[in-house]
Amino acid sequence: MQANGQRGRIKQSKAANLIGRLRDYSDDVWRFMTDPNVPFTNNVAEQAVRMPKVKQKISGCFRTSDGADIYCIIRSYLATLNKQGAKLFDALIQAFLGAPVQPCFG
């Protein structure tokens, strides 16, 4: 029972909450060990955002909104092809020749 008439659960530390989630979701936490399609980390999402942020920090900003949009489209295209195992240099050559490689969807 909590003092001062407070209701609900007693606040736990961040460590206790983490241990509880790891215990409750242990099948999901260790899924990468049994399913080869599940990556060990989710760093792919973080890595996709890192380069635009680094570019923004180095140059201070993107000069135009259109320039930022174009940069993000190119990064997204290359990230998708990279995940699908395509050779990025060859894909860029094909794009400049007017026959861009189409990513597989599905």
MITORZA-683730 format. One line per 2 residues: their letters; for each residue x, y, z of N, C-alpha, C. Coordinates in Angstrom, 3 decimals. Layout:
! MITORZA-683730
a = X/Y/Z/X/Y/Z/X/Y/Z ~ ...
END
This chain:
! MITORZA-683730
mq = 0.844/-1.183/0.000/0.000/0.000/0.000/0.883/1.238/0.000 ~ 0.500/2.230/-0.782/1.282/3.450/-0.857/0.787/4.468/0.170
an = 1.694/5.298/0.615/1.361/6.333/1.592/0.676/7.505/0.903 ~ 0.141/8.396/1.681/-0.464/9.650/1.216/-1.658/9.426/0.298
gq = -2.318/8.292/0.398/-3.511/8.060/-0.403/-3.261/7.906/-1.889 ~ -2.031/7.641/-2.301/-1.738/7.463/-3.720/-2.271/6.126/-4.185
rg = -2.694/6.075/-5.433/-3.224/4.845/-5.998/-2.299/4.356/-7.104 ~ -2.506/3.121/-7.509/-1.733/2.581/-8.621/-0.499/1.848/-8.167
ri = 0.334/1.543/-9.148/1.546/0.779/-8.876/2.632/1.653/-8.271 ~ 3.492/1.024/-7.501/4.632/1.725/-6.922/5.674/1.912/-8.017
kq = 6.217/3.116/-8.102/7.206/3.419/-9.119/8.449/2.560/-8.920 ~ 8.925/1.984/-10.047/10.130/1.152/-10.003/11.268/1.859/-10.721
sk = 12.476/1.378/-10.474/13.640/1.960/-11.137/13.661/1.546/-12.604 ~ 14.441/2.252/-13.397/14.584/1.909/-14.812/15.156/0.509/-14.971
aa = 16.085/0.145/-14.102/16.689/-1.192/-14.165/15.650/-2.273/-13.902 ~ 14.805/-2.060/-12.917/13.763/-3.042/-12.600/12.774/-3.171/-13.751
nl = 12.417/-2.041/-14.373/11.512/-2.076/-15.521/12.137/-2.834/-16.689 ~ 13.431/-2.611/-16.931/14.122/-3.313/-18.014/14.150/-4.812/-17.758
ig = 14.490/-5.206/-16.535/14.530/-6.632/-16.189/13.153/-7.262/-16.371 ~ 12.136/-6.557/-15.981/10.775/-7.069/-16.148/10.405/-7.267/-17.608
rl = 10.752/-6.283/-18.450/10.457/-6.411/-19.886/11.265/-7.531/-20.517 ~ 12.534/-7.662/-20.145/13.350/-8.756/-20.685/12.778/-10.109/-20.284
rd = 12.280/-10.222/-19.060/11.687/-11.479/-18.600/10.365/-11.745/-19.331 ~ 9.521/-10.720/-19.435/8.202/-10.895/-20.039/8.266/-11.146/-21.539
ys = 9.253/-10.570/-22.204/9.351/-10.691/-23.664/10.601/-11.456/-24.086 ~ 11.003/-12.435/-23.287/12.257/-13.153/-23.569/12.227/-13.845/-24.936
dd = 11.078/-14.353/-25.358/11.000/-14.989/-26.680/11.307/-13.985/-27.787 ~ 10.797/-12.772/-27.635/11.043/-11.743/-28.642/12.479/-11.225/-28.579
vw = 13.012/-11.086/-27.370/14.369/-10.569/-27.200/15.392/-11.492/-27.864 ~ 15.184/-12.790/-27.752/16.126/-13.771/-28.292/15.725/-14.301/-29.666
rf = 14.760/-13.704/-30.313/14.276/-14.194/-31.604/15.387/-14.269/-32.656 ~ 16.349/-13.368/-32.607/17.439/-13.381/-33.590/18.246/-14.681/-33.520
mt = 18.175/-15.389/-32.381/18.913/-16.645/-32.241/18.235/-17.793/-32.992 ~ 16.912/-17.723/-33.155/16.176/-18.820/-33.786/15.701/-18.498/-35.192
dp = 15.619/-17.215/-35.535/15.137/-16.812/-36.859/16.233/-16.020/-37.567 ~ 16.842/-16.589/-38.621/17.937/-15.897/-39.305/17.511/-14.611/-40.009
nv = 16.211/-14.389/-40.194/15.742/-13.164/-40.851/15.662/-11.973/-39.898 ~ 15.841/-12.224/-38.609/15.768/-11.155/-37.616/17.187/-10.691/-37.292
pf = 17.484/-9.394/-37.499/18.834/-8.908/-37.207/19.106/-8.847/-35.703 ~ 20.370/-8.880/-35.348/20.775/-8.808/-33.938/20.396/-7.467/-33.323
tn = 20.527/-6.395/-34.103/20.186/-5.061/-33.606/19.243/-4.381/-34.580 ~ 18.700/-3.249/-34.183/17.873/-2.444/-35.081/18.645/-1.203/-35.542
nv = 19.956/-1.306/-35.605/20.783/-0.169/-35.984/20.575/0.275/-37.421 ~ 19.961/-0.559/-38.258/19.737/-0.173/-39.652/18.909/1.099/-39.713
ae = 17.890/1.188/-38.878/17.053/2.388/-38.858/17.863/3.601/-38.406 ~ 18.672/3.427/-37.380/19.487/4.535/-36.881/20.523/4.954/-37.918
qa = 21.110/3.987/-38.608/22.123/4.302/-39.610/21.526/5.057/-40.789 ~ 20.282/4.769/-41.122/19.632/5.455/-42.239/19.457/6.940/-41.951
vr = 19.307/7.297/-40.679/19.094/8.692/-40.309/20.411/9.412/-40.045 ~ 21.469/8.674/-39.784/22.734/9.284/-39.366/23.338/10.201/-40.439
mp = 23.418/9.756/-41.674/24.100/10.559/-42.702/23.427/11.905/-42.969 ~ 22.109/11.992/-43.105/21.515/13.328/-43.275/21.806/14.243/-42.087
kv = 21.809/13.675/-40.883/22.085/14.496/-39.700/23.536/14.975/-39.701 ~ 24.472/14.107/-40.090/25.878/14.503/-40.171/26.054/15.591/-41.218
kq = 25.424/15.423/-42.387/25.517/16.430/-43.440/24.960/17.764/-42.957 ~ 23.852/17.713/-42.239/23.261/18.942/-41.723/24.193/19.614/-40.718
ki = 24.840/18.825/-39.860/25.746/19.389/-38.863/26.977/20.001/-39.506 ~ 27.517/19.336/-40.525/28.747/19.819/-41.156/28.497/21.106/-41.930
sg = 27.456/21.109/-42.759/27.217/22.285/-43.592/26.332/23.313/-42.900 ~ 25.788/22.966/-41.750/24.939/23.907/-41.034/23.471/23.731/-41.364
cf = 23.188/23.408/-42.613/21.807/23.186/-43.031/21.811/22.777/-44.496 ~ 20.661/22.388/-44.987/20.504/22.206/-46.423/20.151/23.564/-47.002
rt = 20.659/23.884/-48.169/20.434/25.222/-48.733/18.975/25.469/-49.087 ~ 18.312/24.442/-49.624/16.904/24.600/-49.975/16.137/23.368/-49.526
sd = 14.841/23.535/-49.432/13.988/22.399/-49.099/14.036/21.358/-50.221 ~ 14.080/21.824/-51.465/14.183/20.901/-52.603/15.486/20.111/-52.547
ga = 16.566/20.764/-52.172/17.855/20.082/-52.056/17.826/19.007/-50.984 ~ 17.186/19.298/-49.859/17.052/18.309/-48.787/16.202/17.136/-49.250
di = 15.116/17.435/-49.980/14.252/16.369/-50.493/15.009/15.462/-51.460 ~ 15.772/16.058/-52.369/16.536/15.279/-53.343/17.580/14.417/-52.636
yc = 18.268/15.004/-51.667/19.269/14.258/-50.905/18.632/13.044/-50.227 ~ 17.477/13.245/-49.598/16.800/12.146/-48.902/16.302/11.075/-49.871
ii = 15.853/11.473/-51.047/15.406/10.496/-52.044/16.576/9.629/-52.488 ~ 17.713/10.250/-52.762/18.898/9.498/-53.197/19.352/8.556/-52.083
rs = 19.414/9.046/-50.841/19.833/8.199/-49.713/18.872/7.033/-49.521 ~ 17.579/7.292/-49.640/16.580/6.242/-49.463/16.720/5.177/-50.550
yl = 16.903/5.615/-51.788/17.077/4.701/-52.918/18.303/3.813/-52.703 ~ 19.413/4.426/-52.333/20.645/3.654/-52.134/20.550/2.736/-50.915
at = 19.888/3.185/-49.850/19.731/2.343/-48.666/18.883/1.114/-48.987 ~ 17.829/1.315/-49.775/16.979/0.185/-50.162/17.753/-0.808/-51.007
ln = 18.487/-0.317/-51.998/19.275/-1.221/-52.841/20.349/-1.931/-52.033 ~ 20.961/-1.233/-51.093/21.986/-1.840/-50.249/21.401/-2.988/-49.421
kq = 20.212/-2.783/-48.858/19.557/-3.836/-48.084/19.232/-5.048/-48.950 ~ 19.012/-4.809/-50.239/18.670/-5.903/-51.145/19.902/-6.529/-51.789
ga = 21.085/-6.056/-51.400/22.323/-6.671/-51.866/22.796/-6.212/-53.232 ~ 22.262/-5.121/-53.740/22.684/-4.612/-55.048/24.038/-3.922/-54.933
kl = 24.769/-3.875/-56.029/26.034/-3.149/-56.074/25.704/-1.682/-56.323 ~ 25.998/-0.848/-55.341/25.560/0.545/-55.381/26.226/1.346/-56.487
fd = 27.500/1.108/-56.714/28.185/1.860/-57.774/27.568/1.546/-59.125 ~ 27.308/0.268/-59.363/26.670/-0.119/-60.630/25.267/0.478/-60.743
al = 24.546/0.531/-59.619/23.206/1.111/-59.631/23.260/2.599/-59.956 ~ 24.255/3.294/-59.419/24.394/4.726/-59.731/24.739/4.937/-61.202
iq = 25.607/4.107/-61.743/25.946/4.216/-63.165/24.694/4.025/-64.017 ~ 23.901/2.991/-63.677/22.669/2.739/-64.423/21.712/3.934/-64.313
af = 21.638/4.541/-63.138/20.754/5.694/-62.945/21.197/6.864/-63.820 ~ 22.508/7.113/-63.881/23.006/8.217/-64.710/22.868/7.928/-66.199
lg = 22.805/6.663/-66.555/22.590/6.295/-67.961/21.106/6.325/-68.335 ~ 20.243/6.598/-67.357/18.819/6.712/-67.631/18.054/5.414/-67.470
ap = 18.666/4.374/-66.926/17.994/3.095/-66.712/18.210/2.652/-65.268 ~ 17.598/3.364/-64.306/17.860/3.041/-62.896/17.373/1.640/-62.520
vq = 18.126/1.011/-61.645/17.737/-0.288/-61.111/16.516/-0.081/-60.223 ~ 15.510/-0.908/-60.408/14.295/-0.804/-59.610/14.386/-1.727/-58.402
pc = 14.172/-1.194/-57.193/14.178/-2.050/-56.005/13.033/-3.057/-56.062 ~ 13.232/-4.198/-55.426/12.188/-5.202/-55.331/11.303/-4.865/-54.136
fg = 10.016/-4.942/-54.329/9.079/-4.680/-53.237/8.307/-5.941/-52.944 ~ 8.192/-6.248/-51.668/7.376/-7.405/-51.289/8.194/-8.485/-50.846
END
